[in-house]
Amino acid sequence: MNKALPELSDALRDGCIRGEHNSQKKLYHSFHGFAMAICLRYARNRDEAVEIMNDGFLKVLTQLNQYNPEKPFKPWLARVMTNKAIDHYRSQLRYAYTEDISGIDDIGTEPCIHNKLNYEDLLALIQRLPNGYRTVFNLYAIDGYTHQEIGDLLGISINTSKSNLFKARQKLRILLEEVSNEVKVLPMMGSFDR
């Protein structure tokens, strides 16, 4: 059952801008799940997602006066959370490994659908990707950015963005195969003839 998120009311927005603790707390609790879902896609694990989300909410609360109330709040909040995830990725770049595969002609566009996996399973697989692969995969496949936009956001070349997407898809295929090959056999109590 999808419970619709509330929109940001003028009173709540104004209370947050004035620094009222109760208003800030209400905003946080009202949009916590929405923001966390975005951050989980970019993070390696839940702790990292919480860190990104809290940084995002800090930015939301300190820069809420820049939000245009004429437009929907959730896309603005999603953009802030995505940007905080990108900032986190950039801060981790010194540990990242990327490879430019400009010589590869076929980047691969064949969709891979496993209808037995649920959201949590897919999220866990995405979180197992290396930072660079996971970030590019999310920006391209989920958030709809172009390779040019990704390159500009992350400070990488278009070919590196394509390479990271290619490698992410390869790694996800391998992980999906591993999951689909796992067979869980549970003994049936009392069903054995003696």
LUMDRENPA-780992 format. One line per field, with one value per residue: residue number from 1; x, y, z of N, C-alpha, C, O, CB in turn. Coordinates in steps of 0.2 Angstrom, whole numbers, plus 5000, padded with zeros to 4 digits. Glycine has a CB too. Layout:
% residues N
k	(NUM, ...)
n.c1	(X, ...)
n.c2	(Y, ...)
n.c3	(Z, ...)
ca.c1	(X, ...)
ca.c2	(Y, ...)
ca.c3	(Z, ...)
c.c1	(X, ...)
c.c2	(Y, ...)
c.c3	(Z, ...)
o.c1	(X, ...)
o.c2	(Y, ...)
o.c3	(Z, ...)
cb.c1	(X, ...)
cb.c2	(Y, ...)
cb.c3	(Z, ...)
***
This chain:
% residues 194
k	(1, 2, 3, 4, 5, 6, 7, 8, 9, 10, 11, 12, 13, 14, 15, 16, 17, 18, 19, 20, 21, 22, 23, 24, 25, 26, 27, 28, 29, 30, 31, 32, 33, 34, 35, 36, 37, 38, 39, 40, 41, 42, 43, 44, 45, 46, 47, 48, 49, 50, 51, 52, 53, 54, 55, 56, 57, 58, 59, 60, 61, 62, 63, 64, 65, 66, 67, 68, 69, 70, 71, 72, 73, 74, 75, 76, 77, 78, 79, 80, 81, 82, 83, 84, 85, 86, 87, 88, 89, 90, 91, 92, 93, 94, 95, 96, 97, 98, 99, 100, 101, 102, 103, 104, 105, 106, 107, 108, 109, 110, 111, 112, 113, 114, 115, 116, 117, 118, 119, 120, 121, 122, 123, 124, 125, 126, 127, 128, 129, 130, 131, 132, 133, 134, 135, 136, 137, 138, 139, 140, 141, 142, 143, 144, 145, 146, 147, 148, 149, 150, 151, 152, 153, 154, 155, 156, 157, 158, 159, 160, 161, 162, 163, 164, 165, 166, 167, 168, 169, 170, 171, 172, 173, 174, 175, 176, 177, 178, 179, 180, 181, 182, 183, 184, 185, 186, 187, 188, 189, 190, 191, 192, 193, 194)
n.c1	(5004, 5004, 5008, 5003, 5015, 5015, 5013, 5024, 5019, 5014, 5015, 5023, 5035, 5038, 5040, 5051, 5060, 5061, 5068, 5062, 5061, 5052, 5045, 5055, 5058, 5046, 5046, 5057, 5053, 5042, 5046, 5057, 5057, 5055, 5067, 5077, 5075, 5080, 5094, 5098, 5100, 5112, 5121, 5133, 5129, 5117, 5121, 5129, 5120, 5112, 5120, 5122, 5109, 5106, 5115, 5110, 5097, 5101, 5106, 5094, 5086, 5094, 5094, 5081, 5075, 5078, 5070, 5057, 5041, 5031, 5033, 5033, 5038, 5044, 5052, 5062, 5068, 5072, 5082, 5091, 5095, 5100, 5111, 5119, 5122, 5131, 5140, 5145, 5151, 5161, 5169, 5174, 5182, 5196, 5198, 5193, 5191, 5192, 5189, 5193, 5184, 5185, 5187, 5178, 5165, 5152, 5142, 5131, 5114, 5104, 5090, 5089, 5078, 5073, 5060, 5057, 5064, 5064, 5062, 5071, 5080, 5086, 5091, 5100, 5109, 5113, 5120, 5131, 5139, 5155, 5159, 5160, 5154, 5141, 5137, 5136, 5128, 5116, 5113, 5112, 5103, 5093, 5090, 5090, 5100, 5111, 5126, 5134, 5130, 5132, 5146, 5149, 5144, 5151, 5164, 5171, 5176, 5165, 5167, 5172, 5161, 5152, 5159, 5159, 5146, 5144, 5152, 5146, 5133, 5138, 5143, 5132, 5124, 5132, 5130, 5116, 5115, 5122, 5113, 5101, 5106, 5107, 5101, 5089, 5087, 5075, 5073, 5059, 5049, 5045, 5041, 5048, 5050, 5052)
n.c2	(4994, 5010, 5024, 5040, 5054, 5069, 5085, 5099, 5111, 5128, 5133, 5124, 5125, 5139, 5138, 5130, 5138, 5148, 5142, 5134, 5121, 5110, 5111, 5108, 5095, 5089, 5090, 5082, 5069, 5068, 5066, 5057, 5043, 5044, 5051, 5043, 5031, 5036, 5039, 5026, 5019, 5025, 5022, 5011, 5004, 5004, 5012, 5021, 5027, 5033, 5043, 5051, 5055, 5062, 5073, 5078, 5082, 5092, 5101, 5104, 5110, 5121, 5128, 5130, 5142, 5144, 5136, 5135, 5138, 5137, 5126, 5108, 5100, 5087, 5083, 5093, 5090, 5077, 5080, 5087, 5077, 5068, 5075, 5077, 5064, 5062, 5072, 5065, 5053, 5060, 5064, 5052, 5048, 5047, 5034, 5027, 5016, 5018, 5014, 5017, 5013, 5017, 5011, 5000, 4994, 4990, 4994, 4988, 4986, 4977, 4973, 4966, 4956, 4950, 4943, 4938, 4944, 4956, 4973, 4975, 4965, 4969, 4981, 4978, 4971, 4982, 4990, 4982, 4985, 4993, 5010, 5020, 5013, 5011, 5024, 5030, 5020, 5022, 5036, 5036, 5024, 5025, 5038, 5045, 5053, 5059, 5053, 5063, 5073, 5066, 5065, 5078, 5081, 5072, 5074, 5067, 5058, 5057, 5044, 5037, 5037, 5029, 5018, 5014, 5012, 5001, 4992, 4991, 4986, 4973, 4968, 4967, 4958, 4947, 4946, 4944, 4932, 4924, 4925, 4919, 4906, 4901, 4889, 4885, 4873, 4866, 4854, 4844, 4842, 4827, 4821, 4810, 4793, 4780)
n.c3	(5000, 4995, 5003, 5001, 5000, 5009, 5003, 5005, 5017, 5017, 5030, 5037, 5030, 5032, 5046, 5047, 5040, 5049, 5059, 5068, 5079, 5081, 5068, 5059, 5064, 5060, 5046, 5043, 5048, 5040, 5027, 5028, 5024, 5010, 5006, 5011, 5003, 4991, 4994, 4998, 4986, 4981, 4991, 4999, 5010, 5023, 5034, 5027, 5019, 5028, 5033, 5021, 5019, 5031, 5029, 5018, 5023, 5031, 5023, 5016, 5026, 5029, 5018, 5014, 5011, 4998, 4990, 4978, 4981, 4972, 4965, 4965, 4980, 4982, 4971, 4971, 4984, 4981, 4972, 4980, 4988, 4979, 4974, 4986, 4987, 4976, 4980, 4991, 4984, 4977, 4987, 4990, 4980, 4979, 4983, 4973, 4958, 4941, 4924, 4908, 4893, 4880, 4868, 4866, 4857, 4858, 4871, 4877, 4879, 4882, 4891, 4907, 4916, 4931, 4937, 4950, 4960, 4973, 4978, 4988, 4986, 4974, 4977, 4987, 4978, 4970, 4979, 4981, 4971, 4965, 4971, 4960, 4949, 4954, 4956, 4943, 4937, 4944, 4942, 4928, 4924, 4933, 4937, 4925, 4919, 4906, 4898, 4896, 4905, 4917, 4916, 4918, 4930, 4939, 4935, 4926, 4910, 4896, 4890, 4901, 4910, 4902, 4902, 4916, 4917, 4909, 4915, 4927, 4923, 4919, 4930, 4938, 4931, 4933, 4947, 4948, 4941, 4950, 4961, 4955, 4953, 4966, 4976, 4988, 4999, 5009, 5022, 5023, 5037, 5044, 5033, 5028, 5023, 5034)
ca.c1	(5000, 5008, 5005, 5006, 5019, 5012, 5017, 5026, 5014, 5017, 5016, 5029, 5041, 5040, 5042, 5058, 5065, 5062, 5072, 5058, 5063, 5046, 5044, 5061, 5057, 5040, 5048, 5061, 5049, 5037, 5050, 5062, 5057, 5057, 5074, 5081, 5075, 5085, 5101, 5100, 5102, 5118, 5126, 5136, 5125, 5112, 5124, 5132, 5114, 5109, 5125, 5121, 5102, 5107, 5119, 5104, 5092, 5104, 5106, 5087, 5084, 5098, 5093, 5074, 5072, 5079, 5065, 5052, 5035, 5027, 5034, 5032, 5043, 5047, 5057, 5067, 5071, 5076, 5088, 5096, 5098, 5105, 5117, 5122, 5125, 5136, 5146, 5149, 5154, 5167, 5174, 5177, 5186, 5203, 5198, 5189, 5194, 5188, 5193, 5190, 5184, 5183, 5188, 5173, 5160, 5145, 5141, 5126, 5108, 5099, 5088, 5089, 5073, 5071, 5054, 5057, 5068, 5060, 5065, 5076, 5085, 5089, 5094, 5106, 5114, 5116, 5124, 5137, 5144, 5160, 5156, 5160, 5149, 5135, 5134, 5134, 5122, 5110, 5112, 5110, 5098, 5087, 5088, 5089, 5105, 5114, 5133, 5137, 5128, 5135, 5153, 5150, 5143, 5156, 5171, 5174, 5174, 5159, 5169, 5172, 5154, 5150, 5163, 5157, 5139, 5145, 5155, 5140, 5129, 5141, 5144, 5125, 5122, 5135, 5127, 5110, 5116, 5123, 5106, 5096, 5108, 5106, 5095, 5088, 5083, 5073, 5070, 5052, 5049, 5040, 5039, 5053, 5048, 5057)
ca.c2	(5000, 5016, 5030, 5046, 5058, 5075, 5091, 5104, 5116, 5135, 5134, 5120, 5128, 5145, 5136, 5128, 5144, 5152, 5138, 5131, 5114, 5106, 5111, 5104, 5088, 5086, 5089, 5076, 5063, 5067, 5064, 5053, 5037, 5046, 5053, 5037, 5027, 5039, 5038, 5019, 5017, 5027, 5020, 5004, 5001, 5008, 5017, 5027, 5030, 5038, 5049, 5055, 5058, 5068, 5079, 5081, 5086, 5098, 5106, 5106, 5115, 5128, 5132, 5130, 5148, 5144, 5132, 5139, 5135, 5137, 5120, 5103, 5099, 5081, 5083, 5097, 5086, 5072, 5083, 5088, 5070, 5065, 5080, 5075, 5057, 5064, 5075, 5059, 5050, 5064, 5064, 5045, 5047, 5045, 5027, 5024, 5014, 5018, 5012, 5020, 5008, 5020, 5006, 4995, 4997, 4988, 4995, 4983, 4989, 4972, 4973, 4960, 4956, 4944, 4945, 4935, 4948, 4961, 4979, 4975, 4961, 4973, 4987, 4975, 4970, 4988, 4992, 4978, 4988, 4998, 5017, 5023, 5010, 5012, 5031, 5030, 5016, 5026, 5042, 5034, 5020, 5026, 5045, 5047, 5058, 5057, 5052, 5070, 5076, 5062, 5067, 5085, 5081, 5068, 5076, 5061, 5059, 5053, 5037, 5034, 5036, 5024, 5012, 5013, 5009, 4995, 4987, 4990, 4981, 4967, 4965, 4966, 4952, 4941, 4945, 4941, 4924, 4920, 4924, 4914, 4899, 4899, 4885, 4884, 4866, 4865, 4848, 4844, 4838, 4822, 4818, 4805, 4787, 4776)
ca.c3	(5000, 4994, 5007, 4997, 5004, 5010, 5000, 5010, 5018, 5018, 5037, 5039, 5026, 5035, 5052, 5046, 5038, 5055, 5063, 5073, 5080, 5079, 5061, 5056, 5065, 5057, 5039, 5043, 5049, 5034, 5021, 5029, 5020, 5003, 5006, 5012, 4997, 4986, 4997, 4999, 4980, 4980, 4996, 5000, 5015, 5027, 5038, 5023, 5016, 5033, 5033, 5015, 5020, 5036, 5026, 5013, 5026, 5034, 5017, 5015, 5032, 5029, 5011, 5012, 5008, 4991, 4987, 4975, 4983, 4966, 4962, 4970, 4985, 4982, 4966, 4974, 4989, 4978, 4969, 4985, 4991, 4974, 4974, 4992, 4986, 4972, 4984, 4995, 4979, 4975, 4993, 4990, 4973, 4980, 4984, 4967, 4952, 4935, 4918, 4902, 4888, 4874, 4862, 4866, 4852, 4861, 4878, 4879, 4881, 4883, 4898, 4911, 4920, 4935, 4941, 4956, 4964, 4975, 4978, 4993, 4983, 4969, 4981, 4989, 4973, 4967, 4984, 4981, 4966, 4967, 4971, 4953, 4945, 4957, 4955, 4936, 4936, 4947, 4938, 4921, 4923, 4937, 4937, 4918, 4916, 4900, 4900, 4896, 4912, 4922, 4916, 4921, 4938, 4942, 4933, 4922, 4903, 4894, 4889, 4908, 4912, 4898, 4904, 4922, 4916, 4906, 4920, 4932, 4921, 4919, 4937, 4940, 4928, 4937, 4954, 4946, 4940, 4957, 4965, 4952, 4954, 4973, 4977, 4995, 5000, 5016, 5023, 5025, 5043, 5045, 5026, 5025, 5025, 5038)
c.c1	(5004, 5005, 5008, 5009, 5015, 5016, 5019, 5022, 5018, 5019, 5022, 5035, 5043, 5043, 5049, 5063, 5066, 5067, 5068, 5059, 5058, 5044, 5049, 5060, 5051, 5042, 5052, 5057, 5044, 5040, 5056, 5062, 5058, 5064, 5078, 5081, 5080, 5092, 5103, 5103, 5109, 5124, 5128, 5131, 5121, 5115, 5127, 5126, 5111, 5114, 5123, 5114, 5103, 5110, 5114, 5099, 5095, 5104, 5099, 5085, 5088, 5097, 5086, 5071, 5074, 5074, 5060, 5045, 5030, 5027, 5034, 5039, 5047, 5053, 5063, 5071, 5075, 5082, 5093, 5099, 5102, 5111, 5122, 5126, 5131, 5142, 5149, 5153, 5161, 5172, 5177, 5181, 5193, 5204, 5195, 5193, 5190, 5192, 5189, 5190, 5182, 5183, 5183, 5167, 5153, 5145, 5136, 5120, 5103, 5097, 5088, 5084, 5072, 5065, 5053, 5060, 5063, 5064, 5071, 5082, 5089, 5093, 5101, 5111, 5117, 5121, 5131, 5142, 5149, 5157, 5155, 5154, 5142, 5132, 5132, 5128, 5115, 5108, 5109, 5103, 5092, 5085, 5088, 5094, 5108, 5122, 5136, 5136, 5131, 5143, 5154, 5149, 5149, 5164, 5175, 5172, 5168, 5161, 5169, 5166, 5151, 5153, 5160, 5150, 5140, 5147, 5150, 5135, 5132, 5141, 5137, 5122, 5125, 5132, 5120, 5110, 5117, 5117, 5102, 5099, 5108, 5100, 5094, 5084, 5082, 5070, 5063, 5051, 5043, 5038, 5044, 5050, 5053, 5056)
c.c2	(5006, 5022, 5036, 5051, 5065, 5080, 5095, 5110, 5123, 5136, 5130, 5123, 5134, 5143, 5134, 5133, 5148, 5148, 5134, 5123, 5109, 5105, 5107, 5097, 5085, 5085, 5083, 5070, 5062, 5064, 5060, 5047, 5038, 5047, 5047, 5032, 5029, 5037, 5031, 5017, 5019, 5025, 5013, 5001, 5006, 5014, 5023, 5030, 5035, 5044, 5054, 5059, 5063, 5074, 5082, 5085, 5092, 5103, 5109, 5111, 5121, 5132, 5131, 5136, 5149, 5140, 5136, 5135, 5134, 5130, 5114, 5102, 5093, 5081, 5088, 5093, 5080, 5074, 5084, 5082, 5067, 5069, 5078, 5068, 5058, 5067, 5069, 5055, 5053, 5064, 5057, 5044, 5045, 5037, 5023, 5021, 5014, 5016, 5014, 5015, 5011, 5016, 5001, 4998, 4996, 4989, 4990, 4987, 4984, 4972, 4966, 4960, 4949, 4946, 4942, 4939, 4954, 4967, 4979, 4971, 4965, 4978, 4984, 4973, 4976, 4991, 4988, 4981, 4993, 5005, 5020, 5020, 5011, 5019, 5032, 5026, 5020, 5032, 5041, 5030, 5021, 5033, 5048, 5052, 5055, 5056, 5059, 5073, 5073, 5064, 5074, 5085, 5078, 5070, 5071, 5062, 5055, 5046, 5033, 5033, 5030, 5017, 5010, 5010, 5002, 4990, 4986, 4985, 4974, 4964, 4963, 4959, 4946, 4940, 4942, 4934, 4921, 4919, 4919, 4907, 4897, 4895, 4883, 4878, 4866, 4858, 4848, 4839, 4833, 4819, 4813, 4798, 4783, 4769)
c.c3	(5000, 4998, 5004, 5002, 5004, 5006, 5006, 5011, 5019, 5026, 5039, 5036, 5030, 5042, 5052, 5044, 5045, 5060, 5069, 5074, 5078, 5072, 5057, 5057, 5061, 5049, 5039, 5043, 5043, 5028, 5022, 5025, 5012, 5002, 5006, 5006, 4992, 4988, 4997, 4992, 4978, 4985, 4996, 5005, 5018, 5030, 5033, 5020, 5022, 5034, 5027, 5016, 5025, 5033, 5021, 5017, 5030, 5029, 5016, 5020, 5032, 5023, 5009, 5009, 5001, 4987, 4985, 4977, 4978, 4963, 4967, 4974, 4984, 4977, 4968, 4980, 4986, 4975, 4974, 4987, 4986, 4974, 4980, 4991, 4981, 4975, 4988, 4990, 4978, 4981, 4993, 4984, 4974, 4981, 4978, 4962, 4947, 4929, 4912, 4896, 4882, 4868, 4861, 4862, 4855, 4868, 4881, 4882, 4882, 4890, 4901, 4916, 4924, 4939, 4948, 4962, 4966, 4976, 4983, 4990, 4978, 4972, 4984, 4984, 4970, 4973, 4984, 4975, 4968, 4967, 4964, 4949, 4948, 4956, 4948, 4935, 4938, 4943, 4931, 4921, 4927, 4937, 4930, 4916, 4910, 4902, 4900, 4903, 4917, 4922, 4919, 4928, 4942, 4941, 4930, 4915, 4902, 4893, 4896, 4911, 4908, 4901, 4911, 4922, 4913, 4911, 4926, 4930, 4920, 4926, 4940, 4937, 4931, 4944, 4953, 4945, 4946, 4961, 4962, 4953, 4961, 4974, 4985, 4996, 5007, 5017, 5025, 5031, 5042, 5038, 5023, 5028, 5029, 5037)
o.c1	(5008, 4999, 5014, 5007, 5012, 5022, 5016, 5021, 5024, 5025, 5026, 5040, 5049, 5047, 5054, 5068, 5072, 5068, 5071, 5058, 5059, 5043, 5047, 5061, 5052, 5040, 5051, 5059, 5043, 5037, 5060, 5068, 5062, 5067, 5083, 5086, 5083, 5096, 5109, 5107, 5113, 5130, 5124, 5131, 5121, 5113, 5126, 5126, 5109, 5111, 5123, 5113, 5100, 5108, 5113, 5098, 5091, 5103, 5098, 5082, 5085, 5098, 5085, 5067, 5071, 5074, 5057, 5044, 5025, 5023, 5034, 5044, 5054, 5058, 5069, 5077, 5080, 5087, 5099, 5105, 5108, 5117, 5128, 5131, 5136, 5148, 5155, 5159, 5166, 5178, 5182, 5184, 5195, 5209, 5195, 5199, 5184, 5198, 5183, 5196, 5177, 5180, 5183, 5165, 5148, 5148, 5136, 5120, 5097, 5101, 5087, 5084, 5072, 5066, 5048, 5060, 5060, 5070, 5077, 5088, 5095, 5099, 5106, 5117, 5123, 5126, 5136, 5148, 5147, 5152, 5150, 5150, 5138, 5126, 5127, 5124, 5111, 5102, 5105, 5098, 5086, 5079, 5085, 5092, 5108, 5124, 5141, 5140, 5134, 5146, 5159, 5153, 5150, 5168, 5181, 5168, 5166, 5157, 5168, 5164, 5148, 5150, 5159, 5148, 5136, 5145, 5149, 5133, 5128, 5139, 5136, 5119, 5122, 5130, 5118, 5106, 5115, 5116, 5099, 5095, 5109, 5094, 5099, 5078, 5086, 5066, 5061, 5053, 5038, 5033, 5043, 5048, 5059, 5060)
o.c2	(5007, 5024, 5037, 5052, 5067, 5079, 5095, 5114, 5123, 5138, 5133, 5123, 5135, 5147, 5136, 5133, 5151, 5151, 5133, 5120, 5104, 5100, 5103, 5093, 5079, 5080, 5079, 5065, 5056, 5061, 5059, 5045, 5035, 5045, 5046, 5029, 5025, 5035, 5029, 5012, 5016, 5025, 5009, 4995, 5012, 5019, 5029, 5037, 5041, 5050, 5060, 5065, 5069, 5079, 5088, 5091, 5097, 5109, 5115, 5117, 5126, 5138, 5132, 5136, 5153, 5140, 5141, 5130, 5131, 5127, 5116, 5103, 5093, 5078, 5086, 5093, 5079, 5071, 5083, 5082, 5065, 5066, 5078, 5067, 5054, 5065, 5069, 5053, 5050, 5063, 5056, 5038, 5041, 5035, 5017, 5024, 5011, 5017, 5014, 5012, 5008, 5017, 4998, 5004, 5000, 4985, 4989, 4991, 4986, 4972, 4961, 4964, 4944, 4949, 4943, 4937, 4957, 4967, 4981, 4972, 4965, 4980, 4987, 4974, 4976, 4993, 4990, 4979, 4996, 5006, 5022, 5023, 5012, 5019, 5035, 5029, 5020, 5033, 5044, 5032, 5020, 5035, 5054, 5056, 5049, 5059, 5060, 5076, 5076, 5065, 5075, 5088, 5080, 5068, 5070, 5066, 5051, 5041, 5028, 5027, 5026, 5012, 5004, 5005, 4998, 4984, 4981, 4981, 4969, 4958, 4958, 4955, 4941, 4935, 4938, 4930, 4915, 4914, 4915, 4902, 4891, 4897, 4881, 4878, 4866, 4856, 4853, 4833, 4834, 4815, 4810, 4797, 4784, 4765)
o.c3	(5005, 4996, 5004, 5008, 4999, 5005, 5012, 5006, 5021, 5027, 5043, 5039, 5032, 5045, 5056, 5047, 5045, 5066, 5074, 5069, 5075, 5069, 5053, 5053, 5059, 5046, 5034, 5039, 5041, 5024, 5017, 5022, 5009, 4997, 5003, 5005, 4988, 4984, 4996, 4991, 4975, 4984, 4993, 5004, 5017, 5030, 5035, 5019, 5020, 5034, 5028, 5015, 5024, 5035, 5021, 5015, 5030, 5030, 5015, 5018, 5034, 5023, 5003, 5005, 4997, 4981, 4988, 4974, 4979, 4959, 4973, 4971, 4984, 4978, 4967, 4980, 4988, 4975, 4973, 4988, 4987, 4973, 4980, 4993, 4982, 4974, 4989, 4992, 4978, 4980, 4997, 4984, 4970, 4980, 4978, 4961, 4947, 4930, 4911, 4895, 4878, 4863, 4856, 4863, 4855, 4872, 4887, 4886, 4883, 4895, 4897, 4921, 4921, 4944, 4951, 4968, 4962, 4974, 4981, 4991, 4978, 4970, 4983, 4985, 4969, 4971, 4987, 4975, 4974, 4963, 4962, 4946, 4944, 4954, 4947, 4931, 4935, 4941, 4929, 4917, 4925, 4936, 4930, 4911, 4909, 4908, 4904, 4906, 4922, 4928, 4923, 4932, 4947, 4944, 4931, 4913, 4906, 4895, 4897, 4914, 4912, 4901, 4912, 4925, 4916, 4912, 4928, 4933, 4922, 4927, 4943, 4940, 4933, 4946, 4957, 4947, 4947, 4964, 4965, 4952, 4962, 4972, 4988, 4993, 5011, 5013, 5029, 5031, 5040, 5038, 5018, 5033, 5027, 5040)
cb.c1	(4995, 5010, 5006, 5000, 5026, 5011, 5013, 5034, 5009, 5013, 5010, 5028, 5039, 5034, 5038, 5058, 5061, 5056, 5078, 5050, 5066, 5040, 5043, 5067, 5056, 5034, 5052, 5066, 5045, 5034, 5052, 5062, 5050, 5052, 5076, 5078, 5068, 5084, 5101, 5094, 5098, 5118, 5123, 5143, 5130, 5107, 5130, 5136, 5108, 5109, 5132, 5120, 5097, 5110, 5125, 5101, 5089, 5112, 5109, 5082, 5085, 5105, 5098, 5070, 5076, 5086, 5062, 5053, 5032, 5028, 5042, 5030, 5041, 5042, 5055, 5065, 5065, 5071, 5086, 5092, 5092, 5101, 5115, 5118, 5120, 5134, 5143, 5143, 5150, 5165, 5170, 5172, 5185, 5206, 5195, 5184, 5197, 5184, 5193, 5194, 5179, 5187, 5195, 5171, 5160, 5144, 5140, 5129, 5106, 5102, 5080, 5096, 5066, 5078, 5048, 5060, 5074, 5056, 5061, 5074, 5082, 5084, 5090, 5104, 5110, 5110, 5121, 5136, 5139, 5166, 5161, 5166, 5151, 5135, 5140, 5140, 5122, 5111, 5118, 5115, 5100, 5088, 5093, 5082, 5110, 5114, 5136, 5134, 5120, 5135, 5155, 5145, 5136, 5155, 5175, 5172, 5180, 5156, 5175, 5177, 5150, 5151, 5171, 5157, 5135, 5150, 5161, 5137, 5126, 5149, 5147, 5120, 5125, 5143, 5126, 5106, 5122, 5128, 5103, 5095, 5115, 5107, 5095, 5085, 5087, 5068, 5074, 5047, 5047, 5034, 5040, 5060, 5046, 5056)
cb.c2	(5000, 5018, 5029, 5050, 5059, 5078, 5095, 5106, 5115, 5140, 5132, 5113, 5130, 5149, 5131, 5122, 5148, 5154, 5142, 5132, 5112, 5108, 5118, 5107, 5087, 5091, 5096, 5077, 5063, 5074, 5071, 5050, 5034, 5052, 5058, 5033, 5027, 5046, 5041, 5015, 5021, 5035, 5022, 5004, 4998, 5004, 5014, 5023, 5025, 5034, 5046, 5051, 5052, 5065, 5076, 5076, 5082, 5096, 5103, 5100, 5111, 5126, 5129, 5127, 5154, 5142, 5126, 5139, 5139, 5142, 5120, 5096, 5100, 5075, 5086, 5104, 5083, 5069, 5090, 5092, 5065, 5065, 5087, 5075, 5052, 5068, 5080, 5055, 5049, 5071, 5065, 5040, 5053, 5049, 5025, 5029, 5007, 5025, 5004, 5026, 5002, 5026, 5003, 4993, 4994, 4981, 5002, 4979, 4994, 4965, 4976, 4958, 4958, 4943, 4943, 4928, 4951, 4960, 4985, 4972, 4955, 4976, 4990, 4968, 4966, 4993, 4991, 4971, 4992, 4998, 5021, 5023, 5002, 5010, 5035, 5028, 5009, 5028, 5046, 5031, 5013, 5024, 5049, 5050, 5059, 5062, 5047, 5075, 5076, 5055, 5067, 5090, 5077, 5061, 5079, 5054, 5056, 5056, 5037, 5038, 5042, 5024, 5014, 5019, 5014, 4995, 4991, 4997, 4983, 4967, 4971, 4971, 4952, 4943, 4952, 4945, 4923, 4925, 4931, 4916, 4899, 4905, 4878, 4890, 4860, 4871, 4844, 4841, 4843, 4824, 4824, 4806, 4782, 4778)
cb.c3	(5006, 4987, 5014, 4994, 5001, 5017, 4995, 5008, 5024, 5016, 5041, 5036, 5019, 5036, 5055, 5040, 5033, 5059, 5066, 5072, 5087, 5083, 5058, 5059, 5073, 5057, 5037, 5049, 5055, 5033, 5017, 5036, 5020, 5001, 5011, 5019, 4994, 4985, 5004, 5001, 4974, 4980, 5003, 5002, 5020, 5031, 5041, 5017, 5015, 5040, 5032, 5009, 5022, 5042, 5022, 5009, 5032, 5036, 5011, 5015, 5038, 5030, 5006, 5018, 5012, 4989, 4992, 4968, 4989, 4961, 4959, 4966, 4992, 4981, 4959, 4977, 4994, 4972, 4965, 4991, 4992, 4967, 4974, 4998, 4983, 4966, 4989, 4998, 4973, 4973, 4999, 4991, 4969, 4986, 4990, 4965, 4954, 4934, 4918, 4899, 4890, 4873, 4863, 4873, 4846, 4859, 4879, 4885, 4875, 4881, 4898, 4914, 4917, 4939, 4937, 4956, 4961, 4982, 4981, 5000, 4980, 4964, 4986, 4993, 4967, 4966, 4991, 4980, 4960, 4963, 4975, 4950, 4945, 4965, 4957, 4932, 4939, 4954, 4937, 4917, 4925, 4944, 4941, 4918, 4922, 4894, 4894, 4890, 4913, 4921, 4909, 4917, 4939, 4941, 4939, 4925, 4899, 4887, 4886, 4913, 4910, 4890, 4905, 4927, 4911, 4900, 4923, 4934, 4913, 4916, 4942, 4938, 4920, 4938, 4957, 4941, 4935, 4961, 4965, 4945, 4952, 4978, 4973, 4998, 4997, 5018, 5028, 5019, 5049, 5048, 5021, 5028, 5019, 5045)
***
